[in-house]
């Protein structure tokens, strides 16, 4: 099974479809760590996308010395760009990167905040609908798109990006949130994350947000030791806490980055952007630019157990084995996805040659029974929930995910009544804690 090398810890390749948070104060290595993870995805042939409102991720295009060729990553932006970015390009970018399976940086630095949010919302919404292969999304300055308090124009981008976090795995999408503080990220979104990577952080206000995450996941580990160590951690050293995905809680040290890290304090104001080698991605750039010109872009250590704790030890060994089997299975699926992508390209080429009609992905058709129940349930919460399930007919959700997606309180009595209505009508079915549209309507 392929593994991703972060330094002192290695993680399985199915991390591509998991959710992470990298939290650290300015200059402590959060972007550096995200870039190391991106480098590992590139080695494993897993495409990724970066939302970059701070103009630093273009460094992936260059080697660590800032001169030689780095990764074949397309940079959309108004600074250091391969393709000039505008606010109406979001859906088109999503369609292009899915079709060609390229990695890209969407560098929104220099665009007005309203334009940034519009573009990212359009991209996230389109990607969730059309993605067809494992893909990872890095969200730099995550609080810009997933703030703790959502008001005004933030609602649209919040809903689109939070859906990537909450529902992305159903479409093969993993997400890494990168932020200075846990407390400024929406707490409902933060609790959905599989794994925390925490580096130097001195803010006492973040303790509550991190404690909520630990409590939500029933995570085992010394939380007080974890929090007390954060202010004094050396640069590049931190903690990884992954109770369900990896089953680990330990200190880590990140390996040296292989691509260029644009440190403005070292670069100075006279720094000139090196010329980018575009050989590997020039075909994509030319094709995309031509299309734009034609239209207006819109574990615990077992040795510490006593003989009296054998039952606990056996349970941990069993859980660890199950976790390892699950990770191996998911990793094999992702490796097969890479092979399938190649076969799909061959099929598309054959279709283009023979001019035949071939369909690789067929959408699920929803019957007219949905319209009947919508008319009976009206435009209230039950109707909105039914609309949500109908629009995502081929997916399954927990109650919490459905509530987050539709913007309702999951624990309200009214919410329980509305879910009850859907179940009684048979429009939605439940299996354990998972809800989905009744395909027999």
Secondary structure, 3 states (H helix, E strand, C coil): CCEEECECCEEEHHHHHCEEEEECCCCCCHHHHHHHHHHHHHHCCCEEEEEECCCCHHHHHEECCCCCECCCEEEEECCCCCEECCCCCHHHHHHHHHHHCCEEEEECCCCCHHHHHHHHHHHHHHHHHHCCCCEEEEEECHHHCCECCCCCCHHHHHHHHHHHHHHHHHHCEEEEEEECCCCCECHHHHCCCCEEEECCCCCCCHHHHHHHHHHHCCCCCCHHHHHHHHCCCCCCEEEEEECCCCCEEEEEEECCCCECCCCHHHHCCCCCCCCCCCCCCHHHHHHHHHHHHHCCCCCCCHHHCCHHHHHHHHHHHHHHHHHHHHHHHHHHHHHHHHHHHHHHHHHHHHHHHHCCCCCCCCCCCCCCHHHHHHHHHCCCHHHHHHHHHHHCCCCCEEHHHHHHHHCCCCCCHHHHHHHHHHHHHCCEEEECCEEEECCCC
